[in-house]
C-alpha cells in the first residue's frame, strides 16, 4: 500500500483541474484581480446558500473573525468566552482587538463548547464584576455546536453570539445552517477545509446591513472613499483567483460532503467494537456535520500515531496543547486542571485520513491497521 496522506490536496485538484484551470485563466486574462465579478458572484451565491442577507469575501478565516470583532466595536478589556479546544485564531483575534479571551471547557463526545462550562464561566466573571461582551462558538471538526441553546443564553445575558464556522461551512441543525444563529459568522476556505481554495481566503456572513457595510470598509484599510480613512482597518480582501476556484468547487460541495459522510460512517461501523481502546465522536440527533475532520479518542494515542505512520498512514492531532495552556496566553492565569475535559482530549484525540476521494482500499487499510495495533 502506498502512503496515505492525511488530506490529499493533489488528488482533489486532479478531479477538477480542467475546470479550475480554465476559470483561473479567464481571471488572468481579464485583468481584474481584486473586487471583481468572481468575488461578487461568490458572495451572492454563498449568502443565499447559507441563508444570510450578506456575505463579504476576505483574506482568511482568521481575518473574518477579526473583522467581525472589530466591526462590533465591543468595549475594550471586556471578556469574550471561547473554547480552549480550538485553533489559535479563535482566541488570537480577541486579543488583537483589545478584548480578553476567557477559556471554556468542551463536551466529552462532541468536542464542542460545553453549555454548562459556558454558564459557569459567565457567573464566575460576573461575581468578579467583570463584563462579558460576547461568546465565540466554534463548530469544531464540522459538527455544529449547541447553537440554539447558546443563542438563547446570549440573548438572556445581552451579549453577542459570534460563530466560528471555519471548519463547519455547510453543517446544519435541522434545516438551519451553522453561521446563521449569531450576529455574524466567519468561515475559512483554507486548502484543508470542506469548501476550499488553493491558499488563504475566508468570508464573513451576517444579516445585519450596517455590520456588513462596516466589515467591507475595514477590510479595505478603513477607507470610506478613495484615500479617505474613517477607521483603522486592514488589507483583508479576497482575490479574484480564489473566488473563481471556489465557484468551481462549490458546484461539487454537497456531493463531497456526502462522500465524506460515507467515509465517516464506514470508520464508525468498523471501529465501534474497539471500545475501550477507541472512543468515537457522537453526532446528536438532527445535527448534520460537514465532516471537516474525523477525530477519535485513542488509548496510547502517540504510540498508535507512530504505528500508523510506520504503515504509511498519516494522521493529525488537533489539538495537542489547549489554548489555555499555551505560553502566549500565560498572562490570563489559567493552569493545568482548570479545564479537565479539554486537557483529557488533548492527550487522546487523533484525526484519521479524511477527504472525499479516499478509496475503499485505503479506508480498509486504515481500519485494519488500527485493529492490528490494538491486537498486539
C-alpha positions in Angstrom: 0.0 0.0 0.0 1.3 3.4 -1.0 1.5 6.2 1.6 -2.0 7.5 2.6 -1.9 11.3 3.1 -3.9 12.8 5.9 -5.6 15.0 3.3 -4.8 14.5 -0.4 -4.9 18.0 -1.9 -3.3 16.9 -5.1 -5.9 14.2 -5.7 -8.6 16.7 -5.1 -7.1 19.1 -7.6 -6.8 16.4 -10.2 -10.6 15.8 -10.1 -11.4 19.4 -11.2 -8.2 20.6 -12.7 -9.5 21.3 -16.2 -12.5 23.3 -15.0 -10.3 25.2 -12.4 -7.5 26.0 -14.8 -10.0 27.3 -17.4 -11.7 29.5 -14.8 -8.3 30.8 -13.4 -7.1 31.6 -16.9 -10.2 33.7 -17.5 -9.4 35.8 -14.5 -5.8 36.2 -15.5 -6.8 37.3 -19.0 -9.5 39.7 -17.6 -7.0 42.0 -15.9 -9.4 42.2 -12.9 -7.7 40.6 -9.8 -9.5 42.2 -6.8 -13.1 43.3 -6.0 -14.3 41.9 -9.3 -17.2 39.9 -10.7 -15.9 36.5 -9.4 -16.0 37.7 -5.8 -19.4 39.4 -6.2 -20.9 36.2 -7.7 -19.3 34.1 -4.9 -20.6 36.3 -2.1 -24.2 36.3 -3.6 -24.1 32.5 -4.1 -22.8 31.6 -0.6 -25.1 34.1 1.2 -28.1 32.5 -0.5 -26.8 29.0 0.3 -26.2 29.8 3.9 -29.3 31.9 4.4 -27.9 35.3 5.3 -28.5 38.6 3.7 -24.9 39.5 3.3 -21.5 37.8 2.7 -18.2 39.5 2.5 -15.2 37.8 1.0 -12.0 38.3 3.0 -8.4 37.1 3.0 -8.7 34.3 5.6 -10.9 32.8 8.2 -8.7 34.5 10.9 -9.3 37.9 9.4 -13.0 37.1 9.0 -13.2 36.6 12.8 -11.1 39.7 13.4 -13.2 41.9 11.2 -16.4 40.8 12.9 -15.0 41.8 16.3 -13.5 45.0 15.0 -16.8 46.0 13.4 -18.8 45.3 16.5 -16.5 47.7 18.4 -17.0 46.0 21.8 -15.9 47.8 25.0 -12.2 47.4 25.5 -10.9 45.0 28.1 -14.2 43.2 28.3 -14.3 39.4 28.1 -15.1 37.0 25.3 -16.0 33.4 26.2 -14.3 31.0 23.9 -13.5 27.2 23.9 -9.9 26.3 24.7 -10.1 23.3 22.4 -9.9 25.0 19.1 -7.4 26.5 16.6 -5.4 29.5 18.0 -7.0 32.0 15.6 -10.3 32.0 17.5 -8.5 33.5 20.6 -5.8 35.4 18.7 -8.3 37.8 17.2 -9.8 38.6 20.6 -6.5 39.9 21.9 -5.8 41.7 18.6 -9.0 43.9 19.1 -8.2 44.7 22.7 -10.5 42.2 24.4 -9.8 39.4 26.8 -10.3 35.7 26.0 -11.8 33.6 28.8 -11.4 29.9 28.1 -14.3 27.5 28.4 -14.3 23.7 28.6 -15.9 21.4 25.9 -18.0 18.3 25.8 -16.5 14.8 26.1 -18.1 13.3 22.9 -18.7 16.2 20.5 -15.6 18.2 21.4 -17.7 21.3 21.1 -18.1 24.1 23.7 -19.9 23.0 26.9 -23.0 25.0 27.7 -22.6 24.1 31.4 -19.0 25.4 31.4 -20.1 28.5 29.4 -22.7 29.3 32.1 -20.3 28.7 34.9 -17.6 30.8 33.3 -20.1 33.7 32.9 -21.2 33.5 36.5 -17.6 33.3 37.7 -16.7 36.5 35.8 -19.9 38.2 36.9 -19.0 37.6 40.6 -15.7 39.3 40.0 -17.5 42.3 38.4 -16.0 41.5 35.0 -18.0 42.4 31.9 -18.6 39.7 29.3 -19.4 41.2 25.8 -19.5 38.1 23.5 -19.3 34.4 23.0 -17.4 32.9 20.1 -19.0 29.4 19.5 -16.8 27.1 17.4 -18.4 24.3 15.5 -15.4 22.0 15.6 -14.4 19.3 13.1 -17.5 20.1 11.0 -20.1 19.4 13.8 -22.4 22.1 14.9 -22.1 23.4 18.5 -25.3 23.6 20.5 -26.1 26.8 18.8 -29.8 27.1 19.7 -29.1 26.8 23.4 -26.0 29.1 23.2 -28.0 31.7 21.3 -30.7 31.6 24.0 -28.1 32.0 26.7 -26.5 35.0 24.9 -29.9 36.7 24.4 -30.7 36.3 28.1 -27.4 37.9 29.1 -27.5 40.6 26.5 -24.2 39.6 24.8 -23.3 38.9 21.2 -23.0 35.4 19.7 -20.4 35.1 17.0 -20.0 31.9 15.2 -16.6 30.4 14.1 -17.7 28.0 11.3 -14.2 27.8 9.8 -14.4 24.0 10.0 -18.1 23.7 9.6 -19.4 25.5 6.5 -22.4 23.6 5.2 -23.2 21.9 8.5 -26.7 22.4 10.0 -29.1 21.8 12.9 -32.3 20.6 11.4 -32.8 22.8 8.3 -30.9 25.8 9.7 -27.3 26.2 8.6 -24.5 27.0 11.0 -23.4 30.6 10.5 -27.0 31.9 10.8 -27.5 31.7 14.6 -25.3 34.6 15.8 -25.0 38.2 14.8 -22.3 37.2 12.3 -20.2 34.2 11.4 -16.7 33.6 9.9 -15.6 30.8 7.7 -12.3 29.7 6.1 -11.5 28.4 2.7 -8.1 27.2 3.6 -7.0 24.2 1.4 -7.9 21.5 4.0 -11.5 22.8 4.6 -14.5 21.0 3.0 -15.0 24.0 0.7 -11.5 25.2 -0.1 -9.3 27.1 -2.4 -5.5 26.8 -3.0 -4.4 29.3 -0.5 -5.8 31.6 2.2 -9.3 33.0 1.9 -12.4 33.4 4.1 -15.8 35.0 4.4 -18.0 36.9 6.8 -21.7 36.2 6.9 -24.4 38.4 8.6 -27.9 39.6 8.1 -27.2 43.0 9.7 -26.7 45.6 7.0 -24.6 48.0 9.0 -22.3 45.3 10.2 -21.7 44.0 6.7 -21.1 47.6 5.5 -18.5 48.2 8.2 -16.7 44.9 7.5 -16.4 45.9 3.9 -14.9 49.2 4.9 -12.5 47.7 7.4 -11.2 45.1 5.0 -10.2 48.0 2.7 -7.9 49.7 5.2 -10.9 51.6 6.8 -11.4 53.6 3.6 -14.8 55.1 3.0 -13.9 56.9 -0.2 -10.6 56.9 -2.3 -7.7 57.6 0.1 -10.0 58.9 2.9 -10.0 56.7 6.0 -12.6 56.7 8.8 -11.3 53.6 10.7 -8.1 51.7 11.5 -8.6 48.9 9.0 -6.6 46.1 7.4 -5.7 44.8 4.0 -8.2 41.9 4.2 -9.6 41.3 0.7 -10.2 38.0 -1.0 -8.7 37.9 -4.6 -10.5 37.0 -7.8 -8.5 33.9 -8.4 -9.5 32.3 -5.1 -13.1 33.4 -5.8 -13.0 31.8 -9.2 -11.7 28.5 -7.8 -14.3 28.5 -5.1 -17.1 29.0 -7.7 -15.9 25.8 -9.4 -15.6 23.8 -6.3 -18.9 24.9 -4.8 -20.7 23.1 -7.6 -19.5 19.8 -6.1 -19.6 20.8 -2.5 -22.7 18.9 -1.4 -21.5 15.8 -3.3 -18.2 16.0 -1.5 -19.9 16.3 1.9 -21.9 13.1 1.0 -18.6 11.4 0.2 -17.1 12.5 3.4 -20.1 11.3 5.4 -19.9 7.8 3.8 -16.3 7.5 4.8 -17.0 8.6 8.4 -19.9 6.1 8.6 -17.5 3.3 7.4 -15.0 4.3 10.1 -17.6 4.3 12.8 -19.1 1.0 11.7 -15.8 -0.8 11.7 -14.2 0.8 14.8 -17.2 0.7 17.1 -16.1 -2.7 18.5 -12.7 -1.4 19.7 -14.1 0.1 22.9 -12.5 0.8 25.4 -9.4 1.4 23.2 -11.1 3.8 20.9 -13.9 6.3 21.7 -15.8 7.6 18.7 -17.3 11.1 18.3 -21.1 11.5 18.8 -23.4 13.2 16.4 -26.5 14.4 18.2 -29.9 13.8 16.5 -30.7 16.4 13.8 -27.2 17.7 13.8 -25.6 17.4 10.4 -21.8 17.7 10.1 -19.8 18.8 7.1 -17.1 16.3 8.3 -14.1 18.5 8.1 -12.2 16.0 10.2 -12.9 12.6 11.7 -11.4 12.6 15.2 -11.3 9.6 17.6 -10.1 9.3 21.1 -7.4 6.7 21.3 -5.7 4.8 24.1 -2.0 5.1 23.7 -2.6 7.8 21.1 1.0 8.7 20.4 2.0 5.1 20.0 -0.9 4.5 17.7 0.0 7.5 15.7 3.6 6.3 15.3 2.5 2.8 14.4 0.1 4.1 11.7 2.9 6.4 10.3 5.2 3.3 10.1 2.5 1.8 7.9 2.4 4.8 5.7 -0.8 6.3 7.2 -0.7 10.0 8.0 -2.8 11.3 10.9 -3.2 14.6 12.7 -3.5 15.7 16.3 -6.0 18.6 16.8 -5.1 19.9 19.4 -2.1 18.7 21.4 -1.8 21.7 23.7 -5.0 23.5 24.6 -5.1 27.3 24.2 -5.4 27.9 28.0 -2.1 26.2 28.5 -0.3 27.9 25.6 2.7 30.1 26.5 1.2 33.1 24.6 -1.9 33.1 27.0 0.0 32.6 30.3 -0.9 36.1 31.4 -4.6 35.1 31.6 -3.9 32.9 34.6 -5.2 29.5 33.5 -3.4 26.4 34.8 -3.4 22.6 34.4 -6.7 21.2 35.8 -8.8 24.2 35.1 -10.5 22.6 32.0 -10.4 18.9 32.6 -12.3 17.7 29.6 -10.2 19.8 27.2 -7.0 18.6 28.8 -8.1 15.0 28.6 -9.0 15.3 24.9 -5.6 16.9 24.2 -3.9 13.6 25.3 -6.3 11.3 23.4 -7.5 12.8 20.1 -6.3 11.5 16.8 -7.7 12.6 13.4 -7.8 9.9 10.7 -7.3 10.4 7.0 -10.4 12.0 5.5 -11.1 13.6 2.2 -13.7 12.9 -0.5 -11.5 10.8 -2.7 -10.1 8.2 -0.3 -10.6 4.8 -1.9 -12.3 1.8 -0.3 -8.9 0.0 -0.3 -7.3 2.9 1.6 -10.1 3.2 4.2 -10.0 -0.6 4.8 -6.2 -0.4 5.3 -6.6 2.4 7.9 -9.2 0.4 9.7 -7.3 -2.9 9.6 -4.1 -1.1 10.8 -5.8 0.4 13.8 -7.2 -3.0 14.7 -3.8 -4.6 14.2 -2.3 -2.1 16.7 -4.8 -2.9 19.5 -4.5 -6.7 19.0 -0.8 -6.5 19.9 
